[in-house]
Amino acid sequence: MGNKVKVALLGLGSVGESFAEHFLEKIQEEHVNVEIVAVADRHLDSPVALGFAHSNVPVFKDAMEVIKLGDQVDIIFDLTGNAELRKSLRLRLQETENRHTVIAPEVFAQLLWNFFGDDTALPEHTRTGY
């Protein structure tokens, strides 16, 4: 199989928590060549953040810290719904000349969700982050 796709998840609220749990389940069950290499959330004491920390996945309070990982991250799933954060992430990727890492917004998470085979819908933000 090809190279492992390294993913960071930003925002572990209602959307991010549901996505992270299902995404991780699919990675483990299907032995998909994907690794969650970092997560970020304002609430480091949330069950999901603690679960990732327990699994030795770096957990950041400040989502911008993920940018410092450089090309160790292939895809950043921004599930925060925060337009200003997404703008800052893009700007910081440009400033650091990181042409490797891409930012995937909520719509990409919704796309993947459709392949998870779960009958429930992914929760939606009241704001889209655009």
N, C-alpha and C positions, 0 to 999 in steps of 0.2 A: 504494500500500500504506500501511497505518497507521503509527503511530509505532513506532520501533524499541524492542524490549524489551531493557532493559539488565540484564545478569546478572552476579553475582559468584559465584565458586566457592570454597568453603572446604574445605580438606583435599584434598591431592593424593596421598594414599596409594594403596593398591590400588584402592579404590572410586573415589576422586576422579580418579585418573589415567586409568583406563579411561573413566569418564564424560566427562571433559574432552576427551580425544582424539576420541571418537566424536561428542560434541556439536559440537565445533569443525568436524569433518569435515562433518557435516550442514549446519551453518550455511553453510559455504563451498560445498559441492556443490549444495545446494538453493537457495542465495541467500535463505535465511530472514532475515526482518527482526529478527534477534537479534544483540546484540553482547555479548561478554564484556568487561566494563569493569574487572574486578579479580579477582585470585585471592589466596588466603592459604594458606600452608603453613609448618610449622615448619622445613622443609628448603628454604631458598632456593636451594640448589645442585642440587636435583633436576632431571633433564632437562626435565620438564614446566614447572616454575617458570622455569627458564632460557629455555625456548622462549617462554613468555608475556612474560617481561621483554624478550627480543629483539624481540618484536612490539609493544613499547611499551605493554603492558598492565601497570598497576601490580601489583606482587607484594608482599604484606605478610607478615611473619613472624607478626605478631599479628592474628588474625582479627577482633578487636574494632576494628581500624583501619578496616575496611570500613564500619562504621557512620558514620564521619565523612564519608563520601561523600554521606550524606543521600539526597535523592530522585534523585540521579544513578544510583541502583541501584533497579531495580524488584523483582527477585527475588534473594534470597541462597539459593543451594543450599548447605546445610550438610551436607557429606559426611564430617564428622569422626567421627561416632559418639560424640561427647562430650556427654553430657546436661547437664553443668554449663556448657559453652560455649553450648549452645543456650538455656539458661535466662538466661545473661548477655546474650546477643544480644537476646532478647525484652525483657528489663528495660531495656537501653540504648536500644532503639527507643522504648520508652515514655517514658523519661527525656528523650529528645531530641524528643519529640512527633512522631516520624516515623510518620505514619499511611499513608505511601505504600508503603514497602518491605515485602515479605512474605518470610518465611523458609520455604523449601521443604526438608523433610527427605528422607532417603534414599528413602523410598517414592515420592516424586515423581520422583526420578531413575530409579527402577526403572520407573515408569509410562512415562516418555519413552523409556527404553531399549527398551521393547516396540515402539516406533514406528521405531526406528533400522534395523530390518530385518537385524540381526546375529543369527546363530544362537547365538552365545555368550551366556552369562549374565553379568550385571553381578556382580562380586564382592560379597560381603556382609560387613558388619562382624560381629564376634562380639558387639558391643553395638550397640543400635539408636539410642542417643542420646535415648531418652525416659525 
